[in-house]
């Protein structure tokens, strides 16, 4: 889970990762932590909604296919709770129609698995305003290239 940080840093770089696959959650947490993000992990959409009602995050990385609430089902609720927060949807199962549906429901971007972590990091950089970027970036000496 996240390390306790001062409030101004914590709200600027916190990323919520929502994925039912424990290995994918762990991989995303490792990569995002290495880049300077503070990462919170939840295994499903219901837990994501609970966290988002009580905590602030800079962005959400959301799996499309999960039991219960899918990522696509969750998007309208996310837009209600946190309308300005970028949501990056990831999936191994998608097509142009699904992409368009996700974008219509408010996703910032839709990334198809398998993907290179640099693609996710660049997408997060585009999604977040400069004051909310990670401590390092994929193009900086401390970041991944």
Residue frames relative to the residue before (quaternion, step in Angstrom):
aa qw qx qy qz dx dy dz
X 1.0000 0.0000 0.0000 0.0000 0.00 0.00 0.00
X 0.7117 -0.4840 0.3081 0.4054 3.55 -1.29 0.14
X 0.4517 -0.6377 0.5559 0.2833 3.50 -1.29 0.56
X 0.5094 -0.6383 0.4807 0.3194 3.59 -1.07 0.72
X 0.0225 0.8022 -0.5924 0.0707 3.58 -0.66 1.13
X 0.6482 -0.4885 0.3833 0.4408 3.58 -1.21 0.31
X 0.6613 -0.5603 0.3387 0.3662 3.56 -1.08 0.80
X 0.6999 0.4761 -0.3202 0.4254 3.62 0.73 -0.91
X 0.6570 0.4765 -0.3213 0.4878 3.61 1.02 -0.66
X 0.6511 0.5675 -0.3127 0.3953 3.53 0.87 -1.02
X 0.7298 0.4227 -0.2629 0.4686 3.61 0.77 -0.91
X 0.6355 0.5573 -0.3408 0.4116 3.59 1.12 -0.46
X 0.8278 0.2452 -0.1000 0.4945 3.60 0.93 -0.74
X 0.4447 0.7037 -0.4607 0.3079 3.61 1.18 0.19
X 0.0976 -0.7764 0.6225 0.0122 3.52 -0.91 1.05
X 0.2305 -0.7438 0.6121 0.1380 3.57 -0.97 0.91
X 0.1295 -0.7756 0.6159 0.0482 3.57 -0.75 1.11
X 0.0639 -0.7936 0.6047 -0.0209 3.56 -0.73 1.15
X 0.3030 0.7288 -0.5548 0.2631 3.56 -0.39 1.26
X 0.4189 -0.7219 0.4930 0.2455 3.59 -0.91 0.88
X 0.6194 0.5293 -0.3339 0.4740 3.61 1.25 -0.31
X 0.3840 -0.7605 0.4800 0.2094 3.58 -0.40 1.28
X 0.6422 0.5214 -0.3331 0.4525 3.62 0.99 -0.74
X 0.6564 0.4937 -0.3144 0.4760 3.60 0.98 -0.80
X 0.6190 0.5318 -0.3448 0.4639 3.60 0.99 -0.77
X 0.6730 0.4983 -0.2977 0.4585 3.58 0.88 -0.95
X 0.6492 0.5136 -0.3161 0.4635 3.60 0.95 -0.85
X 0.6716 0.4872 -0.2996 0.4711 3.58 0.86 -0.93
X 0.6339 0.5256 -0.3332 0.4593 3.60 0.98 -0.79
X 0.6529 0.5186 -0.3216 0.4487 3.60 0.89 -0.89
X 0.6898 0.4793 -0.2828 0.4630 3.57 0.81 -1.01
X 0.7026 0.4652 -0.2809 0.4594 3.59 0.80 -0.95
X 0.6208 0.5213 -0.3416 0.4756 3.61 1.03 -0.70
X 0.6362 0.5355 -0.3219 0.4526 3.60 0.98 -0.83
X 0.6974 0.4624 -0.2618 0.4808 3.57 1.13 -0.64
X 0.6313 -0.5735 0.3230 0.4101 3.58 1.26 0.02
X 0.5110 0.6253 -0.4347 0.3986 3.58 1.25 0.14
X 0.3378 -0.6655 0.6178 0.2474 3.55 -1.26 0.48
X 0.1280 -0.8436 0.5215 0.0056 3.56 -0.51 1.20
X 0.1146 -0.7401 0.6601 0.0585 3.53 -1.07 0.89
X 0.1969 -0.8035 0.5579 0.0662 3.56 -0.94 0.94
X 0.0484 0.7599 -0.6480 0.0170 3.55 -1.08 0.81
X 0.4484 -0.7447 0.4395 0.2263 3.59 -1.04 0.79
X 0.8172 0.1465 -0.0744 0.5524 3.62 1.18 -0.13
X 0.6938 -0.5108 0.3416 0.3755 3.53 -1.33 0.34
X 0.6247 0.5485 -0.3493 0.4324 3.59 0.99 -0.76
X 0.6732 0.4765 -0.2950 0.4825 3.59 0.94 -0.86
X 0.5984 0.5567 -0.3583 0.4513 3.58 1.09 -0.66
X 0.6579 0.5111 -0.3124 0.4565 3.59 0.90 -0.89
X 0.6295 0.5272 -0.3309 0.4651 3.59 1.00 -0.81
X 0.6818 0.4897 -0.2926 0.4580 3.60 0.84 -0.96
X 0.6905 0.5011 -0.2869 0.4356 3.57 0.92 -0.90
X 0.6186 0.5364 -0.3502 0.4549 3.59 1.17 -0.36
X 0.7828 0.3249 -0.1593 0.5063 3.59 1.18 -0.49
X 0.7721 0.2897 -0.1496 0.5455 3.61 1.21 -0.33
X 0.3688 -0.7143 0.5518 0.2219 3.55 -1.27 0.47
X 0.0501 -0.7754 0.6294 0.0029 3.53 -1.11 0.81
X 0.5039 -0.6446 0.4844 0.3097 3.55 -1.19 0.52
X 0.7895 -0.0771 0.0873 0.6026 3.59 1.11 -0.72
X 0.2841 -0.7240 0.6027 0.1788 3.52 -1.37 0.27
X 0.1459 -0.7156 0.6751 0.1040 3.54 -1.11 0.83
X 0.0386 -0.8513 0.5141 -0.0977 3.53 -0.41 1.34
X 0.3543 -0.7157 0.5632 0.2121 3.56 -0.85 1.01
X 0.4652 -0.6891 0.4814 0.2775 3.57 -0.99 0.81
X 0.7923 0.2867 -0.1399 0.5201 3.60 0.82 -0.98
X 0.2257 0.7363 -0.6037 0.2060 3.53 -0.46 1.30
X 0.5588 -0.5731 0.4578 0.3869 3.58 -1.16 0.46
X 0.7452 0.3228 -0.2674 0.5186 3.57 -1.09 0.61
X 0.8056 -0.1189 0.1343 0.5646 3.56 -0.66 -1.11
X 0.2849 -0.7351 0.5871 0.1837 3.58 -0.69 1.04
X 0.6782 -0.4725 0.3625 0.4305 3.55 -1.28 0.22
X 0.6542 0.5045 -0.3140 0.4679 3.59 0.99 -0.80
X 0.6425 0.5127 -0.3214 0.4702 3.60 1.04 -0.77
X 0.6759 0.5242 -0.2769 0.4379 3.56 1.07 -0.79
X 0.5486 0.6740 -0.3857 0.3098 3.61 1.06 -0.71
X 0.6767 0.4800 -0.3402 0.4427 3.68 0.72 -0.82
X 0.6468 0.5088 -0.3186 0.4703 3.60 1.02 -0.74
X 0.6285 0.5265 -0.3278 0.4694 3.57 1.04 -0.76
X 0.6531 0.5146 -0.3162 0.4568 3.58 0.95 -0.84
X 0.6374 0.5150 -0.3245 0.4725 3.61 1.14 -0.60
X 0.7095 0.4617 -0.2531 0.4683 3.58 0.87 -0.99
X 0.8110 0.0188 0.0516 0.5825 3.58 0.86 -0.97
X 0.1394 -0.8699 0.4677 0.0721 3.59 0.48 1.22
X 0.7263 0.4343 -0.2536 0.4686 3.62 1.05 -0.61
X 0.5530 0.6386 -0.3929 0.3632 3.61 1.20 -0.30
X 0.4061 -0.7152 0.5065 0.2588 3.60 -0.77 0.96
X 0.1323 -0.7642 0.6291 0.0528 3.54 -1.03 0.92
X 0.1250 -0.7718 0.6221 0.0408 3.55 -0.76 1.12
X 0.2039 -0.7899 0.5733 0.0759 3.54 -0.55 1.24
X 0.0834 -0.7816 0.6166 0.0443 3.58 -0.96 0.88
X 0.1054 0.8072 -0.5743 0.0865 3.58 -1.04 0.72
X 0.3667 -0.6780 0.5896 0.2414 3.50 -1.31 0.52
X 0.7374 0.3461 -0.1843 0.5500 3.57 1.28 -0.33
X 0.4075 0.7042 -0.5005 0.2959 3.55 -0.31 1.17
X 0.1081 -0.7551 0.6427 0.0713 3.48 -1.35 0.34
X 0.7456 -0.3912 0.2695 0.4673 3.58 -1.27 -0.02
X 0.6376 0.5341 -0.3310 0.4457 3.60 0.97 -0.80
X 0.6598 0.4922 -0.3000 0.4821 3.59 0.97 -0.86
X 0.6112 0.5483 -0.3355 0.4618 3.57 1.04 -0.81
X 0.6823 0.4837 -0.2880 0.4664 3.57 0.84 -0.99
X 0.6275 0.5312 -0.3321 0.4624 3.59 1.01 -0.78
X 0.6569 0.5102 -0.3044 0.4643 3.59 0.93 -0.90
X 0.6745 0.4845 -0.3014 0.4685 3.57 0.89 -0.87
X 0.6372 0.5248 -0.3218 0.4637 3.60 1.03 -0.76
X 0.7013 0.4535 -0.2593 0.4850 3.59 1.10 -0.69
X 0.6875 -0.5455 0.2655 0.3991 3.58 1.25 0.16
X 0.3810 0.7059 -0.5136 0.3046 3.61 1.16 0.29
X 0.4537 -0.6543 0.5270 0.2973 3.58 -1.10 0.67
X 0.7798 -0.1011 0.1081 0.6083 3.56 0.99 -0.90
X 0.2458 -0.7309 0.6256 0.1184 3.51 -1.33 0.50
X 0.0556 -0.8173 0.5732 -0.0184 3.59 -0.48 1.19
X 0.3114 -0.7671 0.5388 0.1555 3.55 -0.84 1.03
X 0.3540 -0.7017 0.5812 0.2110 3.57 -1.03 0.92
X 0.5475 -0.2231 -0.8065 0.0057 1.50 -2.03 1.40
X 0.1060 -0.7854 0.6071 0.0583 3.56 -1.08 0.69
X 0.4892 -0.6141 0.5216 0.3340 3.53 -1.27 0.40
X 0.5564 -0.6295 0.4249 0.3371 3.56 -0.94 0.85
X 0.5801 0.5822 -0.3769 0.4271 3.59 1.10 -0.59
X 0.6098 0.5480 -0.3493 0.4537 3.59 1.10 -0.66
X 0.6586 0.4894 -0.3061 0.4827 3.58 0.94 -0.84
X 0.6637 0.5094 -0.3096 0.4520 3.60 0.91 -0.87
X 0.6473 0.4967 -0.3195 0.4819 3.60 0.98 -0.77
X 0.6339 0.5247 -0.3290 0.4633 3.58 1.02 -0.78
X 0.6407 0.5063 -0.3233 0.4781 3.60 0.98 -0.78
X 0.6328 0.5281 -0.3370 0.4551 3.60 0.96 -0.78
X 0.6640 0.4900 -0.2995 0.4789 3.58 0.98 -0.83
X 0.6825 0.5226 -0.2833 0.4253 3.57 1.02 -0.85
X 0.7534 0.3977 -0.2036 0.4824 3.57 1.00 -0.81
X 0.4741 -0.6451 0.5070 0.3195 3.57 -0.99 0.75
X 0.7019 -0.5023 0.2897 0.4137 3.62 -1.12 0.57
X 0.6803 0.5019 -0.3040 0.4391 3.63 0.92 -0.74
X 0.7280 0.4001 -0.2314 0.5063 3.59 1.25 -0.28
X 0.4085 0.7193 -0.4699 0.3081 3.58 1.22 0.32
X 0.6343 -0.5197 0.4060 0.4034 3.55 -1.27 0.33
X 0.6606 -0.5126 0.3783 0.3972 3.54 -1.32 0.29
X 0.7555 0.1401 -0.1119 0.6301 3.59 1.17 -0.57
X 0.2490 -0.7645 0.5711 0.1654 3.56 -1.24 0.24
X 0.6726 -0.5125 0.3320 0.4181 3.61 -1.17 0.43
X 0.7243 0.4216 -0.2651 0.4768 3.62 1.06 -0.54
X 0.5872 0.5732 -0.3854 0.4220 3.60 1.23 -0.10
X 0.6739 -0.5075 0.3346 0.4200 3.60 -1.19 0.43
X 0.7063 0.4486 -0.2736 0.4744 3.63 1.03 -0.66
X 0.6504 0.5360 -0.3132 0.4377 3.59 1.23 -0.27
X 0.6023 -0.5338 0.4426 0.3954 3.52 -1.36 -0.01
X 0.1676 -0.7885 0.5808 0.1135 3.55 -1.07 0.65
